[in-house]
Amino acid sequence: MKNLLLASTSTLFGENYLEYLLDDVALFFKDVDTITFIPFARPGGISYDNYTAIAAKAFAKIDKKIVGLHTYPTAQEGINQSQAFFCGGGNTFLLVQQLYTQNAMQHLQEHITNGKPYMGTSAGSNIAGVSMHTTNDMPIVYPPSFATMQLVPFNINAHYLDPDPNSKHNGETRETRLKEFHVFNTTPVVGLREGSFLLVNNNTISLKGKHTARIFEPQKAPYESKTIQF
């Protein structure tokens, strides 16, 4: 029984960390008091301890305790002892590299598949999909595989941005990049806009937030949807 909360971002413009999500997070983690934080994506190169402190400050507002996965002797031991997980954003390449290097990717997948709640934001949401191929991040390190936890049967493109009709920038749009992905891959992609998140209860997926999602499938025109079903 999978129980997932997968958000596009941790922080909306002008708000504090996780502020827009806290009511939903409190409900999502209602049956646990301690959540293991996975800090490996390290946004901006922040230390594991400092990143964990940011998460802990936010979760304290809903009376939840945060423990960093990096504080255990091994990642596998930390996963074994965990009640639930939160994986924050940052660089997906680094996150995936660290999960593989620490022999944690499959172990984490198994515990989540067997029922431990998992919340991800940005890079943490990316790794719930089939692969990390549709991340927006720079390849600052080289993970041994692009395969991720396959908790949902699609990829996520977090922070999805619509093309700006007034922009004079001639570079590729996000939509163009995702069309390039489908030249070589068949995995559907859900473009999650800021403020949107997915709630997954086993095989039931609900899109939350005020936005629709932008759906990309091979050999189809992209389309908007409030329903995520493949």
C-alpha positions in Angstrom: 0.0 0.0 0.0 1.8 3.1 -1.2 1.1 6.4 0.5 2.8 9.3 -1.3 2.7 13.1 -1.3 4.7 14.5 -4.3 4.9 18.3 -4.6 6.4 20.4 -7.3 8.1 22.7 -4.9 8.8 23.2 -1.2 8.5 27.0 -1.2 6.1 29.3 -3.0 7.2 32.9 -3.8 7.0 35.1 -0.8 6.3 32.2 1.7 8.3 30.2 4.2 9.5 26.7 3.6 6.6 24.3 3.2 4.1 27.0 4.4 1.6 26.4 1.6 1.6 22.6 2.3 1.7 22.3 6.1 -2.0 21.6 6.6 -1.9 18.8 4.0 1.4 17.5 5.4 0.0 17.3 8.9 -2.9 15.2 7.6 -0.6 13.1 5.5 1.7 12.3 8.4 -1.1 12.1 11.1 -0.2 8.6 12.1 3.5 9.2 12.7 5.5 11.5 15.0 9.0 11.2 13.6 9.9 11.6 9.9 13.3 10.7 8.4 14.5 13.5 6.2 16.7 12.7 3.1 19.0 15.7 2.6 21.1 14.3 -0.2 20.0 16.7 -2.9 21.7 19.7 -1.1 20.2 22.7 -2.8 22.9 25.3 -3.3 25.5 23.0 -1.7 24.0 23.4 1.7 25.3 21.0 4.4 23.2 18.0 5.4 22.9 19.3 8.9 21.7 22.8 7.8 19.3 21.4 5.3 17.8 19.1 8.0 17.5 22.0 10.3 15.4 23.9 7.8 13.0 20.9 7.4 12.9 20.4 11.2 11.8 24.1 11.8 8.9 23.7 9.4 7.8 20.3 10.7 7.9 21.6 14.3 5.0 23.8 13.4 2.8 20.7 13.1 4.4 18.9 16.0 6.5 16.5 14.0 10.1 15.5 14.7 12.6 15.4 11.8 15.7 13.1 11.9 18.3 13.3 9.1 19.0 10.0 7.3 22.7 11.0 7.2 22.9 10.8 11.0 22.5 7.0 11.0 25.5 4.7 10.7 24.2 3.6 7.3 21.4 4.8 5.1 19.9 1.3 5.1 19.8 1.2 8.9 18.1 4.6 8.9 15.5 3.4 6.4 14.9 0.3 8.5 14.2 2.4 11.7 12.1 5.0 10.0 8.3 5.5 10.4 8.1 7.8 7.3 10.2 9.8 4.9 10.6 13.3 3.5 13.0 13.9 0.6 13.7 17.6 -0.1 14.6 19.3 -3.3 17.9 20.3 -4.8 19.9 18.6 -7.5 18.4 15.3 -8.7 21.6 14.0 -10.2 23.3 14.3 -6.8 20.3 12.9 -5.0 20.2 9.8 -7.2 24.0 9.3 -7.1 24.0 9.4 -3.3 21.0 7.0 -3.0 22.8 4.5 -5.3 26.2 5.0 -3.7 24.8 4.3 -0.2 22.8 1.3 -1.5 19.6 3.0 -0.5 17.5 3.4 -3.7 16.0 -0.1 -3.8 15.9 -0.4 0.0 13.9 2.9 0.2 11.6 1.8 -2.6 10.8 -1.4 -0.8 9.9 0.3 2.5 7.7 2.8 0.7 6.0 0.1 -1.4 5.3 -1.8 1.8 3.4 1.2 3.3 5.8 3.7 4.9 4.6 7.2 4.0 6.8 9.1 1.6 6.8 12.9 0.8 8.9 14.5 -1.8 9.3 18.0 -3.1 11.0 18.8 -6.4 14.0 16.4 -6.7 12.4 14.3 -4.0 9.3 14.0 -6.2 11.3 13.3 -9.3 12.8 10.1 -7.8 9.3 8.7 -7.2 8.9 8.3 -11.0 10.1 5.8 -13.5 13.4 7.7 -14.1 15.1 11.0 -13.5 15.3 11.7 -17.2 12.9 14.7 -17.0 14.6 16.6 -14.2 15.5 20.3 -14.9 18.8 20.0 -13.0 22.4 20.2 -14.3 24.4 16.9 -14.3 26.9 18.0 -11.7 27.7 14.4 -10.8 27.2 11.1 -12.7 24.8 8.6 -11.1 25.3 5.0 -11.9 21.7 4.8 -13.3 18.9 7.2 -14.2 16.3 4.7 -13.0 14.5 5.8 -9.8 12.0 4.2 -7.5 9.1 3.6 -10.0 6.5 4.3 -7.3 4.2 5.8 -10.0 4.0 4.7 -13.6 5.2 8.1 -15.1 7.9 10.7 -14.7 7.4 14.1 -13.0 8.7 17.4 -14.3 8.7 19.6 -11.2 8.4 23.4 -11.5 6.7 23.1 -14.8 6.7 26.4 -16.7 4.4 27.3 -19.5 5.9 29.1 -22.6 5.8 32.9 -22.2 4.3 34.3 -25.4 6.0 37.7 -24.7 9.5 36.3 -24.1 12.2 37.2 -26.6 14.3 34.2 -25.4 15.0 31.9 -28.3 16.0 28.9 -26.2 14.0 25.7 -25.8 10.9 25.8 -23.7 10.1 23.1 -21.1 7.6 21.6 -23.5 10.2 21.3 -26.2 12.5 19.5 -23.9 9.8 17.0 -22.9 9.0 16.4 -26.5 12.6 15.6 -27.1 12.4 13.1 -24.2 9.6 11.3 -26.1 11.6 10.9 -29.2 13.6 8.2 -27.3 11.3 7.2 -24.4 7.7 6.1 -23.9 7.2 7.0 -20.2 4.4 9.5 -19.7 5.4 12.8 -18.0 3.3 14.9 -15.6 4.3 18.6 -15.6 3.6 19.8 -12.1 3.2 23.6 -11.7 4.2 25.5 -8.6 1.7 24.9 -5.8 0.5 21.6 -7.2 1.0 18.2 -5.6 0.0 14.6 -6.1 -1.5 12.4 -3.4 -1.1 8.7 -4.1 -2.9 6.1 -2.1 -1.9 2.7 -3.6 -3.1 3.0 -7.2 -5.3 6.1 -6.7 -3.7 9.4 -7.7 -5.2 12.8 -7.0 -3.9 16.1 -8.2 -4.2 18.8 -5.6 -3.7 22.6 -5.8 -5.3 25.2 -8.0 -3.6 24.2 -11.2 -4.2 21.5 -13.8 -1.2 19.4 -14.8 0.4 19.4 -18.2 0.4 15.8 -19.5 2.9 14.6 -22.1 2.6 11.2 -23.8 4.5 9.9 -26.8 2.9 10.7 -30.2 0.2 12.9 -28.6 -0.2 16.6 -28.3 0.4 17.8 -24.7 -2.9 18.4 -22.8 -4.2 19.7 -19.5 -5.8 17.5 -16.9 -7.0 17.4 -13.3 -7.0 13.6 -13.5 -3.8 11.6 -13.5 -4.4 8.2 -14.9 -2.3 6.1 -17.3 
